[in-house]
Amino acid sequence: MPKEEESVFTRKLAFAFYTLLLFLGILFYFSWGIFYGTWNPLTKENIGVYAVTVVLVGFGLTGLLLYRKP
């Protein structure tokens, strides 16, 4: 496998992983809201939901920006 082809595959794989992280963060937030009937993650009881969602969505968006097509 040539070096350039390997680089393209690695970039696509990383892009797919960060896309998955973004969708997992959004899915986690909406599933939590539906399951527990609360949509405000900033209350004292729901701060963990906010923390997990921000980390997943933040890493997902950052990775998508870094690994998009040049």
N, C-alpha and C positions, 0 to 999 in steps of 0.2 A: 504494500500500500504506500503510495507516494506521500511525502510529508504534507503537501498542500491538501490532499484529499483527507488525510487524517485530521488536519486542523479544522476543516469544514465539518466533519463528523463530530468532533469534540465540541465545536461551537453550537451545533444543532442540539446535541445532547444536553449541554448546559442550559440552552434556551428553553428546552422542554422541561427540564427540572424546575427552573424558576417560574415557568408558566404554571406548573403543577402547584408550587408553593403559593402563588397568588390565588389560584382557584380554591385551594384548601383553606386559606385564610377567610375568603368570602363565604365558602360553604360552612365553615365552623361558626362564623358569626350568625348566619341565617338559621342554621340548625339549632344553635343555642337559643335564639330568639323564639323560634317556633316551639321548641321543646319546653322551655321555661316561661314563655309568655311575657318576656321582658325584652325591650329593644334599646334600653339605655345602659350601655356598658360602663358608664362613668359613675354609677352609684357604688357605694362602699362594698356591697355584697357581690357586685359583678366586675370588680376591677381585674380579676384574673382573665376574664373573657377579653377585656380590652387589651391586656398585655399580650396574650397569645395571638390575637387578631393583628395587632400592630406589628409584631415580629414577623409573622408569616407574610402579610401583605407588604411590609417594608422590604424584606429580603426578596420577595417575588418581583416587586417593581424595580428595585435596584439591579437585580440580575437581568431582567428584561432590557433595561436600558444599556447595560454593559455588553450583553451578548447579542444585540440585534445586528442585522446586516450592516457591514461597514459602508 
